[in-house]
Amino acid sequence: MLIEATDAHFAALIAGRAPDGLTLAEGGVEASEVLAMLRGLSAEVGESFEPNAWLIVEDGEVVGLCSLVRLPYVGGAVMIGYGVAASRRRRGIAGRAVADLLDWARGDYRVSEVSAETSIHNAPSQRVLEANGFARSGEREDEDDGPLFCWRASV
């Protein structure tokens, strides 16, 4: 299940606490520096597009996050990113979260296409996208992340 993430949710996660009476996956969902970066990204994107970030919740436990990672493009294209707590990987959680995110996108008149990028070495994330109907649309080199596969799905 996806729950729209607020600034207060990010603040709680950065402090190592679960928001809104939920529990938190063992080890947390991500390092505090990454959570702070995602909080800032959500605030930036939120100036022109909401919702833009979601908690991934399973059985009352925050197990990950997904979000728009760039301001929406002209023409209704959005780019997503997602991550699952290390202690909760390999359970199908990312696949279910991406499916839920695509359901949201199909119901939002502003969105016509969803894109994502994965490391060329991240086969599990590639399988998540393929299972959700994404097709590879290219490759690019990122200064920080190295070689990436680019993915697209029409909604």
FIVOKE-139691 format. One record per atom (N, C-alpha, C): residue in one letter; chain; atom name; x, y, z. Coordinates in steps of 0.2 Angstrom, whole numbers, plus 5000, padded with zeros to 4 digits. Layout:
% FIVOKE-139691
{site "a"; "A"; "CA"; {X; Y; Z}},
...
//
This chain:
% FIVOKE-139691
{site "m"; "A"; "N"; {5004; 4994; 5000}},
{site "m"; "A"; "CA"; {5000; 5000; 5000}},
{site "m"; "A"; "C"; {5004; 5006; 5000}},
{site "l"; "A"; "N"; {5002; 5011; 4996}},
{site "l"; "A"; "CA"; {5006; 5018; 4996}},
{site "l"; "A"; "C"; {5002; 5023; 5000}},
{site "i"; "A"; "N"; {5006; 5026; 5004}},
{site "i"; "A"; "CA"; {5003; 5032; 5008}},
{site "i"; "A"; "C"; {5007; 5038; 5006}},
{site "e"; "A"; "N"; {5003; 5043; 5004}},
{site "e"; "A"; "CA"; {5006; 5050; 5002}},
{site "e"; "A"; "C"; {5011; 5052; 5008}},
{site "a"; "A"; "N"; {5017; 5053; 5006}},
{site "a"; "A"; "CA"; {5022; 5055; 5011}},
{site "a"; "A"; "C"; {5022; 5063; 5012}},
{site "t"; "A"; "N"; {5022; 5065; 5018}},
{site "t"; "A"; "CA"; {5022; 5072; 5020}},
{site "t"; "A"; "C"; {5029; 5074; 5023}},
{site "d"; "A"; "N"; {5030; 5080; 5023}},
{site "d"; "A"; "CA"; {5036; 5083; 5026}},
{site "d"; "A"; "C"; {5037; 5080; 5033}},
{site "a"; "A"; "N"; {5032; 5079; 5037}},
{site "a"; "A"; "CA"; {5032; 5076; 5044}},
{site "a"; "A"; "C"; {5034; 5069; 5044}},
{site "h"; "A"; "N"; {5032; 5065; 5039}},
{site "h"; "A"; "CA"; {5034; 5058; 5038}},
{site "h"; "A"; "C"; {5042; 5058; 5037}},
{site "f"; "A"; "N"; {5044; 5062; 5032}},
{site "f"; "A"; "CA"; {5051; 5062; 5031}},
{site "f"; "A"; "C"; {5055; 5064; 5037}},
{site "a"; "A"; "N"; {5053; 5069; 5041}},
{site "a"; "A"; "CA"; {5056; 5071; 5047}},
{site "a"; "A"; "C"; {5056; 5065; 5052}},
{site "a"; "A"; "N"; {5051; 5061; 5053}},
{site "a"; "A"; "CA"; {5051; 5056; 5057}},
{site "a"; "A"; "C"; {5056; 5050; 5055}},
{site "l"; "A"; "N"; {5056; 5049; 5049}},
{site "l"; "A"; "CA"; {5060; 5044; 5046}},
{site "l"; "A"; "C"; {5068; 5046; 5047}},
{site "i"; "A"; "N"; {5069; 5052; 5046}},
{site "i"; "A"; "CA"; {5076; 5054; 5047}},
{site "i"; "A"; "C"; {5078; 5054; 5054}},
{site "a"; "A"; "N"; {5073; 5055; 5059}},
{site "a"; "A"; "CA"; {5075; 5054; 5066}},
{site "a"; "A"; "C"; {5075; 5046; 5068}},
{site "g"; "A"; "N"; {5073; 5042; 5063}},
{site "g"; "A"; "CA"; {5073; 5035; 5065}},
{site "g"; "A"; "C"; {5067; 5032; 5068}},
{site "r"; "A"; "N"; {5062; 5036; 5067}},
{site "r"; "A"; "CA"; {5055; 5034; 5070}},
{site "r"; "A"; "C"; {5050; 5033; 5064}},
{site "a"; "A"; "N"; {5045; 5029; 5066}},
{site "a"; "A"; "CA"; {5040; 5027; 5061}},
{site "a"; "A"; "C"; {5035; 5033; 5062}},
{site "p"; "A"; "N"; {5032; 5035; 5056}},
{site "p"; "A"; "CA"; {5027; 5040; 5057}},
{site "p"; "A"; "C"; {5020; 5037; 5058}},
{site "d"; "A"; "N"; {5015; 5041; 5061}},
{site "d"; "A"; "CA"; {5008; 5040; 5061}},
{site "d"; "A"; "C"; {5006; 5033; 5064}},
{site "g"; "A"; "N"; {5010; 5031; 5069}},
{site "g"; "A"; "CA"; {5008; 5025; 5072}},
{site "g"; "A"; "C"; {5010; 5019; 5068}},
{site "l"; "A"; "N"; {5013; 5019; 5063}},
{site "l"; "A"; "CA"; {5016; 5014; 5059}},
{site "l"; "A"; "C"; {5022; 5011; 5063}},
{site "t"; "A"; "N"; {5024; 5005; 5061}},
{site "t"; "A"; "CA"; {5031; 5003; 5063}},
{site "t"; "A"; "C"; {5036; 5004; 5058}},
{site "l"; "A"; "N"; {5042; 5003; 5059}},
{site "l"; "A"; "CA"; {5048; 5004; 5054}},
{site "l"; "A"; "C"; {5051; 4998; 5053}},
{site "a"; "A"; "N"; {5053; 4996; 5047}},
{site "a"; "A"; "CA"; {5057; 4990; 5045}},
{site "a"; "A"; "C"; {5063; 4990; 5049}},
{site "e"; "A"; "N"; {5065; 4984; 5051}},
{site "e"; "A"; "CA"; {5072; 4983; 5054}},
{site "e"; "A"; "C"; {5077; 4987; 5050}},
{site "g"; "A"; "N"; {5081; 4991; 5054}},
{site "g"; "A"; "CA"; {5087; 4995; 5050}},
{site "g"; "A"; "C"; {5084; 5001; 5047}},
{site "g"; "A"; "N"; {5078; 5003; 5047}},
{site "g"; "A"; "CA"; {5075; 5009; 5044}},
{site "g"; "A"; "C"; {5075; 5007; 5036}},
{site "v"; "A"; "N"; {5072; 5012; 5033}},
{site "v"; "A"; "CA"; {5071; 5012; 5026}},
{site "v"; "A"; "C"; {5077; 5014; 5022}},
{site "e"; "A"; "N"; {5081; 5019; 5024}},
{site "e"; "A"; "CA"; {5087; 5022; 5021}},
{site "e"; "A"; "C"; {5091; 5026; 5025}},
{site "a"; "A"; "N"; {5097; 5027; 5023}},
{site "a"; "A"; "CA"; {5102; 5031; 5027}},
{site "a"; "A"; "C"; {5099; 5038; 5028}},
{site "s"; "A"; "N"; {5100; 5042; 5034}},
{site "s"; "A"; "CA"; {5097; 5048; 5035}},
{site "s"; "A"; "C"; {5099; 5053; 5030}},
{site "e"; "A"; "N"; {5105; 5053; 5027}},
{site "e"; "A"; "CA"; {5107; 5058; 5022}},
{site "e"; "A"; "C"; {5103; 5057; 5016}},
{site "v"; "A"; "N"; {5101; 5051; 5014}},
{site "v"; "A"; "CA"; {5097; 5049; 5008}},
{site "v"; "A"; "C"; {5090; 5052; 5009}},
{site "l"; "A"; "N"; {5087; 5050; 5015}},
{site "l"; "A"; "CA"; {5081; 5053; 5017}},
{site "l"; "A"; "C"; {5080; 5060; 5017}},
{site "a"; "A"; "N"; {5086; 5064; 5019}},
{site "a"; "A"; "CA"; {5086; 5071; 5019}},
{site "a"; "A"; "C"; {5086; 5074; 5012}},
{site "m"; "A"; "N"; {5089; 5070; 5007}},
{site "m"; "A"; "CA"; {5089; 5072; 5000}},
{site "m"; "A"; "C"; {5082; 5071; 4997}},
{site "l"; "A"; "N"; {5079; 5065; 4999}},
{site "l"; "A"; "CA"; {5072; 5064; 4996}},
{site "l"; "A"; "C"; {5067; 5069; 4999}},
{site "r"; "A"; "N"; {5068; 5071; 5005}},
{site "r"; "A"; "CA"; {5064; 5076; 5008}},
{site "r"; "A"; "C"; {5064; 5083; 5004}},
{site "g"; "A"; "N"; {5070; 5085; 5003}},
{site "g"; "A"; "CA"; {5071; 5091; 4999}},
{site "g"; "A"; "C"; {5069; 5090; 4992}},
{site "l"; "A"; "N"; {5070; 5085; 4989}},
{site "l"; "A"; "CA"; {5067; 5083; 4982}},
{site "l"; "A"; "C"; {5059; 5084; 4982}},
{site "s"; "A"; "N"; {5056; 5081; 4987}},
{site "s"; "A"; "CA"; {5049; 5081; 4988}},
{site "s"; "A"; "C"; {5047; 5088; 4988}},
{site "a"; "A"; "N"; {5050; 5092; 4992}},
{site "a"; "A"; "CA"; {5048; 5099; 4993}},
{site "a"; "A"; "C"; {5049; 5103; 4987}},
{site "e"; "A"; "N"; {5054; 5102; 4983}},
{site "e"; "A"; "CA"; {5055; 5105; 4977}},
{site "e"; "A"; "C"; {5050; 5103; 4972}},
{site "v"; "A"; "N"; {5049; 5097; 4971}},
{site "v"; "A"; "CA"; {5044; 5094; 4966}},
{site "v"; "A"; "C"; {5037; 5097; 4968}},
{site "g"; "A"; "N"; {5036; 5097; 4975}},
{site "g"; "A"; "CA"; {5029; 5098; 4977}},
{site "g"; "A"; "C"; {5027; 5106; 4976}},
{site "e"; "A"; "N"; {5032; 5110; 4974}},
{site "e"; "A"; "CA"; {5030; 5117; 4972}},
{site "e"; "A"; "C"; {5026; 5117; 4966}},
{site "s"; "A"; "N"; {5026; 5112; 4962}},
{site "s"; "A"; "CA"; {5022; 5112; 4956}},
{site "s"; "A"; "C"; {5018; 5106; 4955}},
{site "f"; "A"; "N"; {5020; 5100; 4959}},
{site "f"; "A"; "CA"; {5016; 5094; 4957}},
{site "f"; "A"; "C"; {5015; 5090; 4964}},
{site "e"; "A"; "N"; {5009; 5088; 4965}},
{site "e"; "A"; "CA"; {5008; 5084; 4971}},
{site "e"; "A"; "C"; {5002; 5079; 4969}},
{site "p"; "A"; "N"; {5002; 5073; 4972}},
{site "p"; "A"; "CA"; {5007; 5070; 4976}},
{site "p"; "A"; "C"; {5013; 5069; 4972}},
{site "n"; "A"; "N"; {5019; 5068; 4976}},
{site "n"; "A"; "CA"; {5025; 5066; 4973}},
{site "n"; "A"; "C"; {5029; 5061; 4976}},
{site "a"; "A"; "N"; {5027; 5059; 4982}},
{site "a"; "A"; "CA"; {5031; 5055; 4986}},
{site "a"; "A"; "C"; {5027; 5050; 4991}},
{site "w"; "A"; "N"; {5028; 5044; 4991}},
{site "w"; "A"; "CA"; {5024; 5039; 4995}},
{site "w"; "A"; "C"; {5028; 5035; 4999}},
{site "l"; "A"; "N"; {5025; 5033; 5005}},
{site "l"; "A"; "CA"; {5028; 5028; 5010}},
{site "l"; "A"; "C"; {5026; 5021; 5007}},
{site "i"; "A"; "N"; {5030; 5016; 5007}},
{site "i"; "A"; "CA"; {5028; 5010; 5005}},
{site "i"; "A"; "C"; {5026; 5006; 5012}},
{site "v"; "A"; "N"; {5020; 5004; 5013}},
{site "v"; "A"; "CA"; {5018; 5001; 5019}},
{site "v"; "A"; "C"; {5015; 4994; 5018}},
{site "e"; "A"; "N"; {5018; 4989; 5022}},
{site "e"; "A"; "CA"; {5015; 4983; 5022}},
{site "e"; "A"; "C"; {5014; 4980; 5029}},
{site "d"; "A"; "N"; {5008; 4978; 5030}},
{site "d"; "A"; "CA"; {5006; 4976; 5037}},
{site "d"; "A"; "C"; {5007; 4981; 5042}},
{site "g"; "A"; "N"; {5006; 4987; 5041}},
{site "g"; "A"; "CA"; {5007; 4992; 5046}},
{site "g"; "A"; "C"; {5014; 4994; 5047}},
{site "e"; "A"; "N"; {5019; 4992; 5042}},
{site "e"; "A"; "CA"; {5026; 4993; 5043}},
{site "e"; "A"; "C"; {5028; 4997; 5037}},
{site "v"; "A"; "N"; {5032; 5003; 5038}},
{site "v"; "A"; "CA"; {5035; 5007; 5033}},
{site "v"; "A"; "C"; {5041; 5003; 5030}},
{site "v"; "A"; "N"; {5041; 5000; 5024}},
{site "v"; "A"; "CA"; {5046; 4996; 5022}},
{site "v"; "A"; "C"; {5050; 4999; 5016}},
{site "g"; "A"; "N"; {5048; 5005; 5014}},
{site "g"; "A"; "CA"; {5051; 5008; 5008}},
{site "g"; "A"; "C"; {5048; 5015; 5006}},
{site "l"; "A"; "N"; {5051; 5018; 5001}},
{site "l"; "A"; "CA"; {5048; 5024; 4998}},
{site "l"; "A"; "C"; {5048; 5024; 4991}},
{site "c"; "A"; "N"; {5044; 5028; 4988}},
{site "c"; "A"; "CA"; {5044; 5029; 4981}},
{site "c"; "A"; "C"; {5042; 5036; 4979}},
{site "s"; "A"; "N"; {5044; 5039; 4974}},
{site "s"; "A"; "CA"; {5043; 5046; 4973}},
{site "s"; "A"; "C"; {5044; 5048; 4965}},
{site "l"; "A"; "N"; {5042; 5054; 4964}},
{site "l"; "A"; "CA"; {5044; 5057; 4957}},
{site "l"; "A"; "C"; {5051; 5060; 4959}},
{site "v"; "A"; "N"; {5056; 5058; 4954}},
{site "v"; "A"; "CA"; {5062; 5061; 4955}},
{site "v"; "A"; "C"; {5065; 5067; 4952}},
{site "r"; "A"; "N"; {5060; 5069; 4947}},
{site "r"; "A"; "CA"; {5061; 5075; 4944}},
{site "r"; "A"; "C"; {5055; 5079; 4943}},
{site "l"; "A"; "N"; {5055; 5085; 4942}},
{site "l"; "A"; "CA"; {5049; 5089; 4940}},
{site "l"; "A"; "C"; {5046; 5086; 4934}},
{site "p"; "A"; "N"; {5039; 5085; 4934}},
{site "p"; "A"; "CA"; {5036; 5082; 4928}},
{site "p"; "A"; "C"; {5038; 5086; 4922}},
{site "y"; "A"; "N"; {5039; 5082; 4917}},
{site "y"; "A"; "CA"; {5040; 5085; 4910}},
{site "y"; "A"; "C"; {5034; 5087; 4907}},
{site "v"; "A"; "N"; {5035; 5092; 4902}},
{site "v"; "A"; "CA"; {5030; 5094; 4898}},
{site "v"; "A"; "C"; {5027; 5088; 4894}},
{site "g"; "A"; "N"; {5020; 5088; 4893}},
{site "g"; "A"; "CA"; {5017; 5082; 4890}},
{site "g"; "A"; "C"; {5015; 5076; 4894}},
{site "g"; "A"; "N"; {5016; 5077; 4901}},
{site "g"; "A"; "CA"; {5013; 5072; 4906}},
{site "g"; "A"; "C"; {5018; 5066; 4907}},
{site "a"; "A"; "N"; {5024; 5067; 4906}},
{site "a"; "A"; "CA"; {5029; 5062; 4908}},
{site "a"; "A"; "C"; {5032; 5063; 4915}},
{site "v"; "A"; "N"; {5032; 5058; 4919}},
{site "v"; "A"; "CA"; {5035; 5058; 4926}},
{site "v"; "A"; "C"; {5040; 5053; 4926}},
{site "m"; "A"; "N"; {5045; 5054; 4930}},
{site "m"; "A"; "CA"; {5051; 5049; 4932}},
{site "m"; "A"; "C"; {5050; 5047; 4939}},
{site "i"; "A"; "N"; {5050; 5041; 4940}},
{site "i"; "A"; "CA"; {5050; 5038; 4947}},
{site "i"; "A"; "C"; {5056; 5035; 4949}},
{site "g"; "A"; "N"; {5057; 5035; 4956}},
{site "g"; "A"; "CA"; {5062; 5031; 4959}},
{site "g"; "A"; "C"; {5059; 5027; 4965}},
{site "y"; "A"; "N"; {5062; 5022; 4967}},
{site "y"; "A"; "CA"; {5059; 5018; 4973}},
{site "y"; "A"; "C"; {5065; 5014; 4976}},
{site "g"; "A"; "N"; {5063; 5013; 4983}},
{site "g"; "A"; "CA"; {5068; 5009; 4986}},
{site "g"; "A"; "C"; {5065; 5005; 4992}},
{site "v"; "A"; "N"; {5067; 4999; 4994}},
{site "v"; "A"; "CA"; {5064; 4995; 4999}},
{site "v"; "A"; "C"; {5070; 4994; 5004}},
{site "a"; "A"; "N"; {5068; 4994; 5011}},
{site "a"; "A"; "CA"; {5073; 4993; 5016}},
{site "a"; "A"; "C"; {5077; 4987; 5015}},
{site "a"; "A"; "N"; {5083; 4987; 5016}},
{site "a"; "A"; "CA"; {5087; 4981; 5015}},
{site "a"; "A"; "C"; {5085; 4975; 5018}},
{site "s"; "A"; "N"; {5082; 4975; 5024}},
{site "s"; "A"; "CA"; {5079; 4970; 5028}},
{site "s"; "A"; "C"; {5072; 4967; 5025}},
{site "r"; "A"; "N"; {5070; 4970; 5020}},
{site "r"; "A"; "CA"; {5063; 4968; 5017}},
{site "r"; "A"; "C"; {5064; 4967; 5010}},
{site "r"; "A"; "N"; {5070; 4966; 5007}},
{site "r"; "A"; "CA"; {5070; 4965; 5000}},
{site "r"; "A"; "C"; {5069; 4958; 4998}},
{site "r"; "A"; "N"; {5068; 4957; 4992}},
{site "r"; "A"; "CA"; {5067; 4950; 4989}},
{site "r"; "A"; "C"; {5060; 4947; 4991}},
{site "r"; "A"; "N"; {5055; 4951; 4992}},
{site "r"; "A"; "CA"; {5049; 4949; 4995}},
{site "r"; "A"; "C"; {5043; 4951; 4990}},
{site "g"; "A"; "N"; {5045; 4954; 4984}},
{site "g"; "A"; "CA"; {5040; 4957; 4980}},
{site "g"; "A"; "C"; {5037; 4964; 4981}},
{site "i"; "A"; "N"; {5040; 4967; 4987}},
{site "i"; "A"; "CA"; {5037; 4973; 4989}},
{site "i"; "A"; "C"; {5038; 4979; 4983}},
{site "a"; "A"; "N"; {5044; 4979; 4980}},
{site "a"; "A"; "CA"; {5045; 4984; 4975}},
{site "a"; "A"; "C"; {5040; 4983; 4969}},
{site "g"; "A"; "N"; {5039; 4977; 4967}},
{site "g"; "A"; "CA"; {5035; 4976; 4962}},
{site "g"; "A"; "C"; {5028; 4978; 4963}},
{site "r"; "A"; "N"; {5025; 4977; 4969}},
{site "r"; "A"; "CA"; {5019; 4979; 4971}},
{site "r"; "A"; "C"; {5018; 4987; 4972}},
{site "a"; "A"; "N"; {5023; 4990; 4974}},
{site "a"; "A"; "CA"; {5023; 4997; 4975}},
{site "a"; "A"; "C"; {5023; 5000; 4968}},
{site "v"; "A"; "N"; {5027; 4998; 4963}},
{site "v"; "A"; "CA"; {5028; 5001; 4957}},
{site "v"; "A"; "C"; {5021; 5000; 4953}},
{site "a"; "A"; "N"; {5018; 4994; 4954}},
{site "a"; "A"; "CA"; {5011; 4993; 4952}},
{site "a"; "A"; "C"; {5006; 4998; 4954}},
{site "d"; "A"; "N"; {5006; 4999; 4961}},
{site "d"; "A"; "CA"; {5002; 5004; 4964}},
{site "d"; "A"; "C"; {5003; 5011; 4961}},
{site "l"; "A"; "N"; {5010; 5012; 4960}},
{site "l"; "A"; "CA"; {5011; 5019; 4958}},
{site "l"; "A"; "C"; {5009; 5020; 4950}},
{site "l"; "A"; "N"; {5009; 5015; 4946}},
{site "l"; "A"; "CA"; {5006; 5015; 4940}},
{site "l"; "A"; "C"; {4999; 5016; 4940}},
{site "d"; "A"; "N"; {4995; 5012; 4945}},
{site "d"; "A"; "CA"; {4988; 5013; 4946}},
{site "d"; "A"; "C"; {4987; 5021; 4947}},
{site "w"; "A"; "N"; {4991; 5024; 4951}},
{site "w"; "A"; "CA"; {4990; 5031; 4953}},
{site "w"; "A"; "C"; {4990; 5035; 4946}},
{site "a"; "A"; "N"; {4996; 5033; 4943}},
{site "a"; "A"; "CA"; {4997; 5037; 4937}},
{site "a"; "A"; "C"; {4992; 5037; 4931}},
{site "r"; "A"; "N"; {4989; 5031; 4931}},
{site "r"; "A"; "CA"; {4983; 5030; 4926}},
{site "r"; "A"; "C"; {4977; 5034; 4928}},
{site "g"; "A"; "N"; {4976; 5035; 4934}},
{site "g"; "A"; "CA"; {4971; 5039; 4937}},
{site "g"; "A"; "C"; {4972; 5046; 4937}},
{site "d"; "A"; "N"; {4978; 5049; 4936}},
{site "d"; "A"; "CA"; {4979; 5056; 4936}},
{site "d"; "A"; "C"; {4980; 5059; 4929}},
{site "y"; "A"; "N"; {4975; 5063; 4927}},
{site "y"; "A"; "CA"; {4975; 5066; 4920}},
{site "y"; "A"; "C"; {4981; 5069; 4918}},
{site "r"; "A"; "N"; {4985; 5071; 4923}},
{site "r"; "A"; "CA"; {4991; 5075; 4921}},
{site "r"; "A"; "C"; {4997; 5070; 4919}},
{site "v"; "A"; "N"; {4996; 5064; 4920}},
{site "v"; "A"; "CA"; {5002; 5059; 4918}},
{site "v"; "A"; "C"; {5000; 5055; 4912}},
{site "s"; "A"; "N"; {5004; 5054; 4907}},
{site "s"; "A"; "CA"; {5003; 5050; 4901}},
{site "s"; "A"; "C"; {5009; 5045; 4901}},
{site "e"; "A"; "N"; {5014; 5046; 4904}},
{site "e"; "A"; "CA"; {5020; 5041; 4903}},
{site "e"; "A"; "C"; {5024; 5042; 4910}},
{site "v"; "A"; "N"; {5026; 5036; 4912}},
{site "v"; "A"; "CA"; {5031; 5035; 4918}},
{site "v"; "A"; "C"; {5037; 5032; 4915}},
{site "s"; "A"; "N"; {5043; 5035; 4918}},
{site "s"; "A"; "CA"; {5049; 5033; 4916}},
{site "s"; "A"; "C"; {5053; 5031; 4922}},
{site "a"; "A"; "N"; {5058; 5028; 4922}},
{site "a"; "A"; "CA"; {5063; 5026; 4927}},
{site "a"; "A"; "C"; {5070; 5024; 4924}},
{site "e"; "A"; "N"; {5075; 5024; 4929}},
{site "e"; "A"; "CA"; {5081; 5022; 4927}},
{site "e"; "A"; "C"; {5084; 5017; 4932}},
{site "t"; "A"; "N"; {5088; 5012; 4930}},
{site "t"; "A"; "CA"; {5091; 5008; 4934}},
{site "t"; "A"; "C"; {5098; 5007; 4932}},
{site "s"; "A"; "N"; {5102; 5005; 4937}},
{site "s"; "A"; "CA"; {5109; 5004; 4936}},
{site "s"; "A"; "C"; {5109; 4998; 4931}},
{site "i"; "A"; "N"; {5114; 4997; 4926}},
{site "i"; "A"; "CA"; {5114; 4991; 4922}},
{site "i"; "A"; "C"; {5116; 4985; 4926}},
{site "h"; "A"; "N"; {5118; 4986; 4932}},
{site "h"; "A"; "CA"; {5120; 4980; 4937}},
{site "h"; "A"; "C"; {5115; 4978; 4941}},
{site "n"; "A"; "N"; {5109; 4982; 4941}},
{site "n"; "A"; "CA"; {5104; 4981; 4946}},
{site "n"; "A"; "C"; {5098; 4976; 4943}},
{site "a"; "A"; "N"; {5100; 4970; 4942}},
{site "a"; "A"; "CA"; {5095; 4965; 4939}},
{site "a"; "A"; "C"; {5088; 4965; 4943}},
{site "p"; "A"; "N"; {5088; 4965; 4950}},
{site "p"; "A"; "CA"; {5082; 4964; 4953}},
{site "p"; "A"; "C"; {5077; 4970; 4951}},
{site "s"; "A"; "N"; {5080; 4976; 4951}},
{site "s"; "A"; "CA"; {5076; 4982; 4949}},
{site "s"; "A"; "C"; {5073; 4982; 4942}},
{site "q"; "A"; "N"; {5078; 4980; 4938}},
{site "q"; "A"; "CA"; {5076; 4979; 4931}},
{site "q"; "A"; "C"; {5070; 4974; 4930}},
{site "r"; "A"; "N"; {5070; 4968; 4934}},
{site "r"; "A"; "CA"; {5064; 4964; 4934}},
{site "r"; "A"; "C"; {5058; 4967; 4936}},
{site "v"; "A"; "N"; {5058; 4971; 4941}},
{site "v"; "A"; "CA"; {5052; 4975; 4944}},
{site "v"; "A"; "C"; {5049; 4979; 4939}},
{site "l"; "A"; "N"; {5053; 4982; 4935}},
{site "l"; "A"; "CA"; {5050; 4987; 4930}},
{site "l"; "A"; "C"; {5048; 4982; 4924}},
{site "e"; "A"; "N"; {5051; 4977; 4922}},
{site "e"; "A"; "CA"; {5049; 4973; 4916}},
{site "e"; "A"; "C"; {5042; 4970; 4918}},
{site "a"; "A"; "N"; {5042; 4967; 4924}},
{site "a"; "A"; "CA"; {5035; 4964; 4927}},
{site "a"; "A"; "C"; {5030; 4969; 4927}},
{site "n"; "A"; "N"; {5031; 4975; 4927}},
{site "n"; "A"; "CA"; {5026; 4980; 4928}},
{site "n"; "A"; "C"; {5025; 4984; 4921}},
{site "g"; "A"; "N"; {5027; 4981; 4915}},
{site "g"; "A"; "CA"; {5026; 4983; 4909}},
{site "g"; "A"; "C"; {5030; 4989; 4906}},
{site "f"; "A"; "N"; {5036; 4990; 4910}},
{site "f"; "A"; "CA"; {5040; 4995; 4907}},
{site "f"; "A"; "C"; {5045; 4992; 4901}},
{site "a"; "A"; "N"; {5047; 4996; 4897}},
{site "a"; "A"; "CA"; {5051; 4993; 4891}},
{site "a"; "A"; "C"; {5057; 4998; 4891}},
{site "r"; "A"; "N"; {5063; 4994; 4890}},
{site "r"; "A"; "CA"; {5069; 4998; 4890}},
{site "r"; "A"; "C"; {5069; 5003; 4884}},
{site "s"; "A"; "N"; {5071; 5009; 4885}},
{site "s"; "A"; "CA"; {5071; 5014; 4880}},
{site "s"; "A"; "C"; {5077; 5017; 4879}},
{site "g"; "A"; "N"; {5083; 5015; 4882}},
{site "g"; "A"; "CA"; {5089; 5018; 4880}},
{site "g"; "A"; "C"; {5094; 5016; 4886}},
{site "e"; "A"; "N"; {5100; 5019; 4885}},
{site "e"; "A"; "CA"; {5105; 5019; 4891}},
{site "e"; "A"; "C"; {5108; 5026; 4891}},
{site "r"; "A"; "N"; {5111; 5028; 4897}},
{site "r"; "A"; "CA"; {5115; 5034; 4898}},
{site "r"; "A"; "C"; {5120; 5033; 4903}},
{site "e"; "A"; "N"; {5124; 5037; 4903}},
{site "e"; "A"; "CA"; {5130; 5037; 4908}},
{site "e"; "A"; "C"; {5128; 5043; 4913}},
{site "d"; "A"; "N"; {5128; 5042; 4920}},
{site "d"; "A"; "CA"; {5127; 5047; 4925}},
{site "d"; "A"; "C"; {5133; 5048; 4929}},
{site "e"; "A"; "N"; {5135; 5054; 4930}},
{site "e"; "A"; "CA"; {5141; 5056; 4933}},
{site "e"; "A"; "C"; {5142; 5053; 4940}},
{site "d"; "A"; "N"; {5136; 5052; 4944}},
{site "d"; "A"; "CA"; {5136; 5049; 4950}},
{site "d"; "A"; "C"; {5135; 5042; 4950}},
{site "d"; "A"; "N"; {5130; 5040; 4946}},
{site "d"; "A"; "CA"; {5128; 5033; 4947}},
{site "d"; "A"; "C"; {5130; 5028; 4941}},
{site "g"; "A"; "N"; {5134; 5031; 4937}},
{site "g"; "A"; "CA"; {5137; 5026; 4932}},
{site "g"; "A"; "C"; {5132; 5025; 4926}},
{site "p"; "A"; "N"; {5134; 5019; 4923}},
{site "p"; "A"; "CA"; {5129; 5017; 4917}},
{site "p"; "A"; "C"; {5122; 5015; 4919}},
{site "l"; "A"; "N"; {5117; 5018; 4916}},
{site "l"; "A"; "CA"; {5110; 5017; 4918}},
{site "l"; "A"; "C"; {5106; 5014; 4912}},
{site "f"; "A"; "N"; {5101; 5010; 4913}},
{site "f"; "A"; "CA"; {5096; 5008; 4908}},
{site "f"; "A"; "C"; {5090; 5013; 4909}},
{site "c"; "A"; "N"; {5087; 5016; 4904}},
{site "c"; "A"; "CA"; {5081; 5020; 4904}},
{site "c"; "A"; "C"; {5075; 5016; 4902}},
{site "w"; "A"; "N"; {5070; 5017; 4906}},
{site "w"; "A"; "CA"; {5064; 5013; 4905}},
{site "w"; "A"; "C"; {5058; 5018; 4904}},
{site "r"; "A"; "N"; {5053; 5015; 4901}},
{site "r"; "A"; "CA"; {5046; 5019; 4900}},
{site "r"; "A"; "C"; {5040; 5015; 4900}},
{site "a"; "A"; "N"; {5035; 5017; 4902}},
{site "a"; "A"; "CA"; {5028; 5014; 4902}},
{site "a"; "A"; "C"; {5023; 5019; 4901}},
{site "s"; "A"; "N"; {5019; 5018; 4896}},
{site "s"; "A"; "CA"; {5013; 5022; 4894}},
{site "s"; "A"; "C"; {5008; 5021; 4899}},
{site "v"; "A"; "N"; {5004; 5026; 4901}},
{site "v"; "A"; "CA"; {4998; 5025; 4905}},
{site "v"; "A"; "C"; {4992; 5028; 4902}},
//
